């Protein structure tokens, strides 16, 4: 969660140390435990440290081993022992097991150059200034958990993991990128993986690296989620044993100290993480335990989360803290709270409530495990799997799959799947969005909004014949807003969200288990957790929330009144925005012009120099 910035003048001009110092100071909200800068001629690097317990006792950046190459990073390196072993064959100086992650990244670059990313696992974004070669190298992790932004201003390159830090450079204009705003109004998030809402600032896409030299700028995709066939084991227990082994390894890499928390909803996925985290922490100390955090709505949308999360905490003997969010600031308090965010968000009060949760409930825990991943990876795509077995004449495997499904599931084979498909189709019709009629006609034409809308609904052809929807879900842009929200909210709360189910080892395995019987109702996780979790939780069905807390508040307290800024009228016809949304879908759409209006007003009402000098993303209570 640390912050970093790099400035390189490829024409050889010296870097302004004062400017670099101001940019590093801006990053203090990410790294309150110290800021450092290094300037050498035409290159400068700055870093703001968030010290994680145990992990970063020696993590001083900018980092170098020989004074000719320098690195800054926001990174967690997984499978460290494997990387150290691989480095040992290339690096004359053997790596100690307790070296900080930034040193492993540095040694990897020194050993393999720009190909070092092929040897890395974890969540990372980093920049290396290679002074002898006059090259700046930057890379982002495979799924894009860590953000990375850059601007190329003639011969000047600015890179940071914080968008507003890049904005602070005087060469970056305030001009907005209209296609990104169009995507926000249409879908709630930018659909372009390499742009931001600012015209001069780009985003390095997930699984990409970029190298700048005086002659060229070369960006390349270094990783693509592989298409792999199903794994077949002799025994059913082998499937669950392998999942437990991989999940434990992924969790162990993410909880290296006793200070770890779990976002525990009481559902299957988060409960499995709580069990894995408990095992990982108790390997080092029998009395260690993760802290569980459970967000509940006792009045607005009463669910059973409090009950089931309590069962898990009691079974694992771990502490749990409930956060009742019925009265948190949200839509009804739109006028009483404001948030300055680097890009527009649809519901600023809800964003503030999330930050308050991290600051007031989670603190001082600095590692939070989050259970996203299995809903996408374990989609029950039985039809393509059965078709594949028939096409390949794998009769024995087909018979085994059907037999296993009959034995492991109490219902008639595929009957629950038929009902699930029918329910999914009904749900899709219920949630089928409509093109917004409140977009300004000229703006919609300039940005080809109707074409963008049509392209969004087109079904892409997946290269994965057996698991097409699951595979495509991990190439979809919806992960970027999730990671951005975790990153920004976590930065404010000085807590880092980590995603064990999105560890590449776990993810690739989940995508490779046979769909029948292991993906139906997430059978593989349920069977893996039979002895680790209460039976009531293992057998719990997924809860579908029909009414969100936001919609419940809007029905009870009214929808915020849109008071449009002059700039909003470039994008929206204010009079057409619904003043009383009648459905959850209409509410989500109507929040977007309100969120954009709020963001535009914050930019207009706050002096840019003051915002950046004090702290980017400063959250204001509006009292």
C-alpha positions as CSV (number, residue, x, y, z in Angstrom):
1,X,0.0,0.0,0.0
2,X,3.1,2.3,-0.1
3,X,3.2,5.1,-2.6
4,X,5.9,5.8,-5.2
5,X,6.7,8.3,-7.9
6,X,9.4,8.4,-10.6
7,X,10.4,11.3,-12.9
8,X,12.8,10.8,-15.8
9,X,13.9,13.4,-18.3
10,X,15.0,11.4,-21.3
11,X,16.7,14.5,-22.8
12,X,19.1,14.6,-20.0
13,X,17.7,17.6,-18.2
14,X,18.1,17.5,-14.4
15,X,15.1,16.6,-12.3
16,X,13.6,19.3,-10.1
17,X,14.2,18.0,-6.6
18,X,11.7,20.4,-5.1
19,X,8.9,19.1,-7.3
20,X,9.9,15.5,-6.6
21,X,9.8,16.2,-2.9
22,X,6.3,17.7,-3.1
23,X,5.1,14.7,-5.1
24,X,6.6,12.3,-2.5
25,X,5.0,14.4,0.3
26,X,1.6,14.1,-1.4
27,X,1.9,10.3,-1.1
28,X,1.9,10.5,2.7
29,X,-1.7,9.4,2.9
30,X,-0.5,6.1,1.4
31,X,2.7,5.8,3.4
32,X,2.6,7.7,6.7
33,X,5.7,5.9,8.0
34,X,8.3,8.0,6.1
35,X,9.0,9.6,2.8
36,X,12.3,9.5,0.9
37,X,13.6,10.7,-2.4
38,X,16.6,10.0,-4.5
39,X,17.7,12.3,-7.4
40,X,20.6,11.6,-9.7
41,X,20.9,13.9,-12.7
42,X,18.0,13.4,-15.1
43,X,16.2,10.8,-12.9
44,X,14.4,11.0,-9.5
45,X,12.5,8.5,-7.5
46,X,10.3,9.1,-4.4
47,X,8.6,6.7,-2.0
48,X,6.2,6.9,1.0
49,X,6.3,3.9,3.2
50,X,3.4,2.1,4.9
51,X,5.2,-0.2,7.2
52,X,3.5,-3.6,7.4
53,X,4.3,-5.7,10.5
54,X,7.3,-8.0,10.1
55,X,7.2,-7.6,6.3
56,X,8.8,-4.2,5.8
57,X,11.2,-3.8,8.7
58,X,14.0,-3.4,6.2
59,X,11.9,-2.1,3.3
60,X,13.6,1.3,2.7
61,X,13.0,2.8,-0.7
62,X,14.2,4.0,-3.2
63,X,16.3,0.9,-3.1
64,X,19.6,-0.1,-4.8
65,X,22.4,-2.6,-4.3
66,X,25.1,-0.9,-6.4
67,X,24.1,2.7,-7.0
68,X,23.6,2.2,-10.7
69,X,20.1,0.9,-10.8
70,X,17.3,2.1,-8.5
71,X,13.8,0.7,-7.8
72,X,10.6,1.9,-6.1
73,X,7.6,-0.4,-5.7
74,X,4.3,-1.2,-4.1
75,X,4.6,-4.9,-4.0
76,X,4.1,-8.2,-2.2
77,X,6.1,-11.1,-3.7
78,X,4.6,-14.5,-3.3
79,X,6.3,-17.9,-3.6
80,X,9.4,-16.2,-2.3
81,X,11.4,-19.4,-1.7
82,X,10.9,-20.5,-5.3
83,X,12.1,-17.1,-6.6
84,X,15.1,-17.1,-4.3
85,X,16.0,-20.5,-5.5
86,X,15.8,-19.4,-9.1
87,X,17.8,-16.3,-8.4
88,X,20.5,-18.4,-6.7
89,X,21.5,-19.9,-10.0
90,X,21.9,-16.4,-11.5
91,X,22.9,-14.1,-8.7
92,X,26.4,-14.5,-7.2
93,X,25.2,-12.9,-4.0
94,X,22.8,-15.4,-2.4
95,X,19.5,-14.0,-1.2
96,X,18.7,-14.3,2.5
97,X,15.2,-15.6,3.2
98,X,14.2,-12.5,5.1
99,X,15.2,-9.9,2.4
100,X,12.4,-7.4,1.7
101,X,10.3,-7.9,-1.3
102,X,11.7,-4.8,-3.1
103,X,15.2,-6.4,-3.0
104,X,13.8,-9.6,-4.6
105,X,12.3,-7.4,-7.3
106,X,15.6,-5.6,-7.8
107,X,17.6,-8.8,-8.0
108,X,15.0,-10.3,-10.4
109,X,15.5,-7.3,-12.7
110,X,19.2,-7.5,-12.4
111,X,19.2,-11.3,-13.3
112,X,16.6,-11.3,-16.1
113,X,16.1,-7.7,-17.2
114,X,12.7,-6.9,-18.6
115,X,11.9,-10.7,-18.6
116,X,11.9,-10.7,-14.8
117,X,8.1,-10.4,-14.8
118,X,7.9,-14.0,-16.1
119,X,9.4,-15.2,-12.8
120,X,7.1,-13.1,-10.4
121,X,4.0,-14.0,-8.5
122,X,2.1,-11.6,-6.2
123,X,0.5,-8.2,-6.3
124,X,3.0,-5.6,-7.5
125,X,3.7,-2.5,-9.5
126,X,7.2,-1.2,-9.6
127,X,9.6,1.1,-11.5
128,X,13.3,0.5,-12.2
129,X,15.6,3.3,-13.4
130,X,18.5,1.6,-15.2
131,X,21.0,4.4,-15.3
132,X,23.8,2.7,-17.4
133,X,21.2,1.9,-20.1
134,X,19.2,5.2,-19.6
135,X,16.0,3.1,-19.4
136,X,13.0,3.3,-17.3
137,X,11.2,0.0,-16.8
138,X,7.7,-0.4,-15.2
139,X,5.6,-3.4,-14.7
140,X,2.2,-4.3,-13.2
141,X,1.0,-7.6,-11.8
142,X,-0.9,-10.1,-13.9
143,X,-4.5,-9.3,-12.7
144,X,-3.9,-5.6,-12.0
145,X,-4.5,-5.6,-8.2
146,X,-2.0,-2.8,-7.8
147,X,-2.5,0.4,-9.8
148,X,0.0,2.2,-12.1
149,X,-0.4,5.5,-13.9
150,X,1.9,7.4,-16.1
151,X,2.2,10.5,-18.3
152,X,4.6,11.0,-21.2
153,X,5.2,14.7,-21.6
154,X,7.6,15.1,-24.5
155,X,10.9,13.8,-23.1
156,X,9.6,13.7,-19.6
157,X,8.1,10.5,-18.1
158,X,6.1,10.6,-14.8
159,X,5.0,7.3,-13.2
160,X,3.2,6.7,-9.9
161,X,0.8,4.3,-8.3
162,X,-1.3,7.4,-7.4
163,X,-3.2,9.2,-10.1
164,X,-3.2,12.6,-8.4
165,X,0.6,12.4,-7.9
166,X,1.0,12.3,-11.7
167,X,-1.4,15.2,-11.9
168,X,0.8,17.3,-9.7
169,X,3.4,17.6,-12.4
170,X,3.0,21.0,-14.0
171,X,3.3,19.5,-17.5
172,X,0.0,17.5,-17.0
173,X,-3.0,19.4,-18.2
174,X,-6.5,19.4,-16.5
175,X,-8.2,18.3,-19.8
176,X,-10.6,15.4,-19.3
177,X,-10.9,12.3,-21.5
178,X,-14.5,12.3,-22.6
179,X,-14.7,8.6,-23.6
180,X,-13.8,7.6,-20.0
181,X,-16.6,9.9,-18.7
182,X,-19.0,8.3,-21.3
183,X,-18.1,4.9,-19.9
184,X,-18.6,6.0,-16.4
185,X,-22.1,7.4,-17.2
186,X,-23.1,4.4,-19.2
187,X,-21.6,1.5,-17.1
188,X,-20.2,3.0,-13.9
189,X,-16.6,2.4,-14.9
190,X,-14.1,3.1,-17.7
191,X,-14.1,0.3,-20.2
192,X,-10.7,1.2,-21.6
193,X,-8.0,-0.5,-19.6
194,X,-5.3,1.9,-20.6
195,X,-6.8,5.3,-20.0
196,X,-8.1,7.4,-17.1
197,X,-10.5,10.3,-16.9
198,X,-7.6,12.7,-17.6
199,X,-6.5,13.0,-21.2
200,X,-2.7,13.2,-20.4
201,X,-2.6,10.3,-17.9
202,X,-2.6,6.7,-19.0
203,X,-3.1,3.5,-16.9
204,X,-0.7,0.6,-17.4
205,X,-3.0,-2.4,-18.1
206,X,-2.9,-5.5,-16.0
207,X,-0.2,-8.0,-17.1
208,X,1.7,-5.4,-19.0
209,X,5.1,-3.8,-18.7
210,X,6.5,-0.7,-20.4
211,X,10.1,0.5,-21.2
212,X,11.1,4.0,-22.0
213,X,14.4,5.0,-23.6
214,X,15.6,8.1,-25.5
215,X,14.5,6.4,-28.7
216,X,11.4,4.5,-28.0
217,X,8.5,3.6,-25.6
218,X,7.6,-0.1,-25.8
219,X,4.6,-1.4,-24.0
220,X,3.9,-5.2,-24.1
221,X,1.6,-7.7,-22.6
222,X,3.8,-10.2,-20.8
223,X,1.0,-12.4,-19.4
224,X,-2.3,-13.8,-20.5
225,X,-4.5,-16.2,-18.5
226,X,-3.6,-19.5,-20.0
227,X,-6.2,-21.8,-21.5
228,X,-5.8,-25.2,-19.9
229,X,-7.6,-28.5,-20.1
230,X,-9.3,-30.1,-17.1
231,X,-7.3,-31.9,-14.5
232,X,-8.2,-35.5,-13.7
233,X,-7.3,-37.2,-10.4
234,X,-7.9,-40.8,-9.5
235,X,-9.6,-40.0,-6.2
236,X,-12.2,-37.4,-5.3
237,X,-10.2,-36.5,-2.2
238,X,-7.3,-35.5,-4.4
239,X,-9.3,-32.6,-5.8
240,X,-10.1,-31.1,-2.4
241,X,-6.7,-31.9,-0.9
242,X,-5.0,-30.0,-3.8
243,X,-7.3,-27.0,-3.3
244,X,-6.6,-26.9,0.4
245,X,-2.9,-27.0,-0.3
246,X,-3.0,-24.2,-2.8
247,X,-5.3,-22.0,-0.8
248,X,-3.1,-22.5,2.3
249,X,0.0,-21.5,0.3
250,X,-1.7,-18.4,-1.1
251,X,-3.0,-17.4,2.3
252,X,0.3,-18.0,4.0
253,X,2.0,-15.7,1.5
254,X,-0.5,-13.0,2.4
255,X,-0.4,-13.2,6.2
256,X,3.2,-13.1,7.2
257,X,2.5,-11.7,10.6
258,X,0.0,-12.0,13.4
259,X,-1.7,-8.7,12.3
260,X,-4.3,-9.9,9.8
261,X,-8.0,-9.6,9.3
262,X,-10.7,-11.3,7.3
263,X,-13.8,-9.7,5.8
264,X,-16.1,-12.4,7.0
265,X,-19.7,-12.4,5.7
266,X,-20.5,-15.9,6.9
267,X,-20.8,-17.1,3.3
268,X,-18.7,-20.0,2.0
269,X,-15.8,-18.2,0.4
270,X,-15.0,-15.7,3.2
271,X,-15.4,-18.5,5.8
272,X,-13.0,-20.7,3.8
273,X,-10.5,-17.8,3.9
274,X,-11.0,-17.4,7.7
275,X,-10.2,-21.1,8.1
276,X,-7.1,-20.9,5.9
277,X,-5.9,-17.7,7.7
278,X,-6.3,-19.4,11.1
279,X,-4.3,-22.4,10.0
280,X,-1.6,-20.1,8.5
281,X,-1.2,-18.0,11.7
282,X,-1.3,-20.9,14.1
283,X,1.6,-22.6,12.3
284,X,3.8,-20.0,14.0
285,X,1.9,-19.6,17.3
286,X,-0.9,-21.7,18.7
287,X,-2.7,-18.7,20.2
288,X,-2.5,-16.6,17.0
289,X,-5.7,-15.8,15.2
290,X,-7.0,-13.5,12.4
291,X,-9.5,-10.8,13.4
292,X,-12.8,-11.2,11.7
293,X,-14.8,-8.2,10.5
294,X,-18.5,-8.6,9.6
295,X,-20.6,-5.8,8.1
296,X,-24.3,-6.2,8.8
297,X,-27.6,-4.4,8.2
298,X,-30.0,-5.3,11.0
299,X,-32.9,-3.2,9.8
300,X,-32.4,-2.1,6.2
301,X,-31.8,-5.5,4.6
302,X,-31.8,-8.0,7.5
303,X,-29.9,-11.2,6.5
304,X,-28.4,-14.0,8.4
305,X,-24.8,-12.9,8.0
306,X,-24.4,-12.0,11.7
307,X,-25.5,-15.5,12.7
308,X,-23.4,-17.5,10.2
309,X,-20.3,-15.3,10.7
310,X,-20.7,-15.9,14.5
311,X,-20.8,-19.6,13.9
312,X,-17.6,-19.5,11.9
313,X,-15.8,-17.4,14.5
314,X,-16.8,-19.6,17.4
315,X,-15.8,-22.8,15.5
316,X,-12.4,-21.4,14.6
317,X,-12.0,-19.7,18.0
318,X,-11.2,-16.3,16.5
319,X,-12.3,-12.8,17.5
320,X,-15.0,-11.2,15.5
321,X,-16.2,-7.6,15.3
322,X,-19.6,-6.6,13.9
323,X,-20.1,-3.3,12.1
324,X,-23.8,-2.4,11.9
325,X,-24.1,-0.2,8.9
326,X,-27.8,0.7,8.9
327,X,-27.1,4.3,10.0
328,X,-23.9,4.9,8.0
329,X,-23.7,8.0,5.8
330,X,-25.1,7.2,2.3
331,X,-27.7,8.5,-0.2
332,X,-29.8,10.2,2.5
333,X,-26.8,12.2,3.7
334,X,-25.5,13.3,0.2
335,X,-25.5,17.0,1.2
336,X,-23.7,16.5,4.5
337,X,-20.6,14.6,3.3
338,X,-18.2,15.1,0.4
339,X,-15.2,13.2,-0.8
340,X,-12.4,14.2,-3.2
341,X,-11.5,11.2,-5.2
342,X,-9.1,11.0,-8.2
343,X,-11.8,9.9,-10.6
344,X,-15.6,10.0,-10.2
345,X,-17.5,7.5,-8.1
346,X,-21.2,6.8,-8.3
347,X,-21.9,7.1,-4.6
348,X,-19.5,9.4,-2.7
349,X,-21.3,9.0,0.7
350,X,-21.0,5.2,0.4
351,X,-17.3,5.6,-0.4
352,X,-16.9,7.8,2.7
353,X,-18.7,5.1,4.8
354,X,-16.2,2.5,3.6
355,X,-13.3,4.7,4.5
356,X,-14.8,5.3,8.0
357,X,-15.2,1.6,8.4
358,X,-11.5,1.0,7.7
359,X,-10.4,3.9,10.0
360,X,-12.7,3.3,12.9
361,X,-13.4,-0.5,12.9
362,X,-10.5,-2.2,11.1
363,X,-7.6,-0.1,12.5
364,X,-4.9,-0.9,13.5
365,X,-5.1,-4.1,11.4
366,X,-3.2,-3.5,8.2
367,X,-3.9,-6.8,6.2
368,X,-7.4,-7.6,5.2
369,X,-8.3,-10.8,3.3
370,X,-11.1,-10.5,0.8
371,X,-12.9,-13.5,-0.7
372,X,-13.6,-12.4,-4.3
373,X,-12.9,-15.0,-7.0
374,X,-14.9,-18.3,-6.7
375,X,-18.2,-16.9,-7.9
376,X,-16.5,-16.3,-11.3
377,X,-14.0,-19.2,-11.3
378,X,-16.5,-21.8,-10.3
379,X,-19.4,-21.0,-12.7
380,X,-21.2,-24.2,-13.3
381,X,-20.8,-24.7,-17.1
382,X,-21.8,-28.3,-17.4
383,X,-23.1,-28.1,-21.0
384,X,-19.7,-27.3,-22.7
385,X,-18.0,-29.8,-20.5
386,X,-20.4,-32.6,-21.4
387,X,-20.2,-31.6,-25.0
388,X,-16.5,-31.8,-24.9
389,X,-16.5,-35.3,-23.4
390,X,-19.0,-36.5,-26.0
391,X,-17.0,-34.9,-28.9
392,X,-13.8,-36.5,-27.7
393,X,-15.6,-39.8,-27.0
394,X,-14.5,-39.8,-23.4
395,X,-17.4,-42.1,-22.4
396,X,-15.7,-43.4,-19.3
397,X,-15.1,-39.8,-18.0
398,X,-18.6,-38.8,-18.8
399,X,-20.0,-41.8,-16.9
400,X,-17.7,-41.0,-14.0
401,X,-18.8,-37.4,-14.0
402,X,-22.5,-38.2,-13.9
403,X,-22.0,-40.9,-11.2
404,X,-20.0,-38.5,-9.1
405,X,-22.7,-35.8,-9.5
406,X,-25.4,-38.3,-8.5
407,X,-23.4,-39.3,-5.4
408,X,-22.2,-35.9,-4.3
409,X,-25.4,-33.9,-4.9
410,X,-28.7,-35.0,-3.4
411,X,-30.8,-33.8,-6.2
412,X,-31.5,-35.3,-9.6
413,X,-28.5,-34.8,-11.9
414,X,-28.7,-31.5,-13.8
415,X,-32.2,-30.7,-12.5
416,X,-30.9,-28.0,-10.2
417,X,-28.8,-26.7,-13.1
418,X,-32.0,-26.4,-15.3
419,X,-33.7,-24.4,-12.5
420,X,-30.5,-22.3,-12.0
421,X,-30.4,-21.5,-15.7
422,X,-34.1,-20.5,-15.7
423,X,-33.6,-18.4,-12.7
424,X,-30.5,-16.7,-14.2
425,X,-32.4,-15.9,-17.3
426,X,-35.3,-14.4,-15.3
427,X,-32.8,-12.4,-13.3
428,X,-31.0,-11.2,-16.5
429,X,-34.3,-9.9,-17.8
430,X,-35.0,-8.2,-14.5
431,X,-31.6,-6.5,-14.6
432,X,-31.5,-5.7,-18.3
433,X,-30.4,-2.1,-18.5
434,X,-31.7,0.6,-20.9
435,X,-29.7,3.2,-22.7
436,X,-29.9,6.4,-20.7
437,X,-32.1,9.1,-22.3
438,X,-30.5,11.7,-20.1
439,X,-27.2,11.8,-22.0
440,X,-26.5,15.0,-23.9
441,X,-27.1,14.3,-27.6
442,X,-23.9,16.0,-28.8
443,X,-21.8,14.4,-26.2
444,X,-23.3,11.0,-26.9
445,X,-22.6,11.5,-30.6
446,X,-19.0,12.6,-30.0
447,X,-18.2,9.6,-27.9
448,X,-20.2,7.1,-30.0
449,X,-22.1,6.2,-26.9
450,X,-24.6,4.0,-28.6
451,X,-21.9,2.0,-30.3
452,X,-20.2,1.7,-26.9
453,X,-23.5,0.5,-25.4
454,X,-24.0,-2.1,-28.1
455,X,-20.4,-3.4,-27.9
456,X,-20.8,-3.9,-24.2
457,X,-23.7,-6.3,-24.7
458,X,-22.0,-8.3,-27.4
459,X,-20.9,-11.8,-26.4
460,X,-17.2,-12.3,-27.0
461,X,-15.9,-15.6,-28.3
462,X,-13.9,-17.3,-25.6
463,X,-10.8,-19.3,-26.5
464,X,-11.7,-21.6,-23.6
465,X,-14.1,-24.2,-25.0
466,X,-14.9,-25.9,-21.7
467,X,-15.1,-22.9,-19.3
468,X,-15.9,-19.9,-21.6
469,X,-17.9,-17.7,-19.2
470,X,-15.6,-18.4,-16.2
471,X,-12.5,-17.7,-18.3
472,X,-13.9,-14.5,-19.9
473,X,-14.9,-13.2,-16.5
474,X,-11.3,-12.8,-15.6
475,X,-10.6,-10.8,-18.7
476,X,-13.5,-8.5,-18.0
477,X,-13.0,-4.9,-16.9
478,X,-15.2,-5.2,-13.9
479,X,-12.2,-6.3,-11.8
480,X,-10.5,-2.9,-12.3
481,X,-13.2,-0.9,-10.3
482,X,-13.1,-3.4,-7.5
483,X,-9.3,-3.3,-7.3
484,X,-9.3,0.5,-7.5
485,X,-11.9,0.7,-4.7
486,X,-9.9,-1.6,-2.5
487,X,-6.7,0.3,-3.2
488,X,-8.0,3.8,-2.6
489,X,-10.2,2.9,0.4
490,X,-7.4,0.8,1.8
491,X,-4.9,3.7,1.4
492,X,-7.1,6.0,3.4
493,X,-7.6,3.4,6.1
494,X,-3.9,2.2,6.1
495,X,-5.1,-1.3,5.4
496,X,-4.2,-3.5,2.4
497,X,-6.8,-5.8,0.8
498,X,-5.4,-9.1,-0.3
499,X,-7.2,-11.7,-2.4
500,X,-6.0,-15.3,-1.8
501,X,-8.6,-16.8,-4.2
502,X,-7.1,-14.6,-7.0
503,X,-3.6,-16.0,-6.4
504,X,-2.6,-17.3,-9.9
505,X,-2.0,-20.8,-8.5
506,X,-5.4,-21.0,-7.0
507,X,-7.2,-19.4,-9.9
508,X,-5.7,-21.6,-12.5
509,X,-6.6,-24.6,-10.5
510,X,-10.2,-23.6,-10.0
511,X,-10.5,-23.0,-13.8
512,X,-9.0,-26.5,-14.4
513,X,-11.2,-28.7,-12.1
514,X,-13.9,-30.6,-14.1
515,X,-17.1,-28.6,-14.1
516,X,-19.1,-31.7,-13.4
517,X,-19.4,-32.3,-10.5
518,X,-16.9,-29.8,-8.8
519,X,-18.3,-26.5,-9.9
520,X,-22.0,-27.1,-9.1
521,X,-22.8,-25.0,-5.9
522,X,-19.0,-24.7,-5.5
523,X,-18.8,-28.3,-4.4
524,X,-15.1,-28.4,-4.4
525,X,-14.9,-25.7,-1.7
526,X,-17.7,-27.2,0.3
527,X,-16.1,-30.6,0.4
528,X,-12.7,-29.1,1.2
529,X,-14.1,-27.3,4.2
530,X,-16.2,-30.1,5.6
531,X,-14.0,-30.6,8.6
532,X,-12.8,-27.0,8.9
533,X,-16.2,-25.1,9.1
534,X,-19.6,-25.6,10.8
535,X,-21.9,-27.9,8.8
536,X,-24.5,-25.1,8.7
537,X,-22.0,-22.8,6.9
538,X,-20.7,-25.5,4.5
539,X,-24.3,-26.3,3.5
540,X,-25.4,-22.7,3.3
541,X,-26.9,-21.5,0.0
542,X,-25.7,-18.3,-1.5
543,X,-27.8,-15.4,-0.4
544,X,-29.1,-13.2,-3.2
545,X,-29.8,-9.7,-1.9
546,X,-32.9,-8.4,-3.8
547,X,-32.8,-4.9,-2.4
548,X,-29.6,-3.0,-1.7
549,X,-29.1,-0.8,1.3
550,X,-28.9,2.2,-1.0
551,X,-32.3,1.4,-2.6
552,X,-33.8,0.9,0.9
553,X,-32.5,4.3,2.0
554,X,-33.8,5.9,-1.2
555,X,-37.3,4.5,-0.7
556,X,-37.3,5.6,2.9
557,X,-35.5,9.0,2.9
558,X,-35.8,10.1,-0.7
559,X,-33.3,10.4,-3.6
560,X,-30.7,13.3,-3.6
561,X,-31.7,16.3,-5.6
562,X,-29.5,17.0,-8.6
563,X,-28.2,20.6,-8.6
564,X,-26.2,20.5,-11.8
565,X,-23.0,22.3,-12.3
566,X,-22.4,24.1,-15.6
567,X,-19.8,21.6,-16.5
568,X,-22.2,18.7,-16.0
569,X,-24.4,20.1,-18.8
570,X,-21.7,19.2,-21.3
571,X,-22.5,15.5,-20.6
572,X,-26.0,15.3,-19.2
573,X,-29.5,16.7,-19.7
574,X,-30.3,17.3,-15.9
575,X,-34.1,17.5,-16.3
576,X,-34.2,13.9,-17.6
577,X,-32.4,12.3,-14.7
578,X,-34.9,10.4,-12.6
579,X,-35.7,12.2,-9.4
580,X,-37.3,9.1,-7.8
581,X,-35.8,5.9,-9.2
582,X,-38.4,3.1,-9.1
583,X,-36.1,0.1,-9.3
584,X,-32.6,-1.0,-8.2
585,X,-31.4,-0.8,-11.8
586,X,-32.8,2.7,-12.3
587,X,-31.2,3.8,-9.0
588,X,-27.8,2.6,-10.1
589,X,-28.0,4.5,-13.4
590,X,-29.3,7.7,-11.8
591,X,-26.5,7.7,-9.3
592,X,-23.9,8.1,-12.0
593,X,-24.8,11.7,-13.2
594,X,-25.0,12.7,-9.5
595,X,-21.6,11.2,-8.8
596,X,-20.1,12.9,-11.8
597,X,-21.7,16.2,-10.8
598,X,-20.3,15.8,-7.3
599,X,-16.8,15.1,-8.6
600,X,-16.9,18.0,-11.1
601,X,-18.0,20.4,-8.3
602,X,-15.2,19.2,-6.0
603,X,-12.7,19.9,-8.7
604,X,-14.2,23.4,-9.3
605,X,-14.5,24.3,-5.7
606,X,-11.1,23.2,-4.5
607,X,-7.9,25.0,-5.5
608,X,-5.8,22.4,-7.3
609,X,-2.5,23.5,-5.8
610,X,-3.9,23.3,-2.3
611,X,-5.5,19.9,-2.8
612,X,-2.2,18.4,-4.1
613,X,0.1,20.1,-1.7
614,X,-1.9,19.1,1.4
615,X,-2.8,15.5,0.3
616,X,-4.4,14.0,-2.8
617,X,-7.7,12.3,-2.1
618,X,-8.2,14.1,1.2
619,X,-11.5,12.9,2.6
620,X,-13.6,15.7,4.1
621,X,-16.5,15.2,6.4
622,X,-18.4,18.3,5.3
623,X,-19.5,19.1,8.9
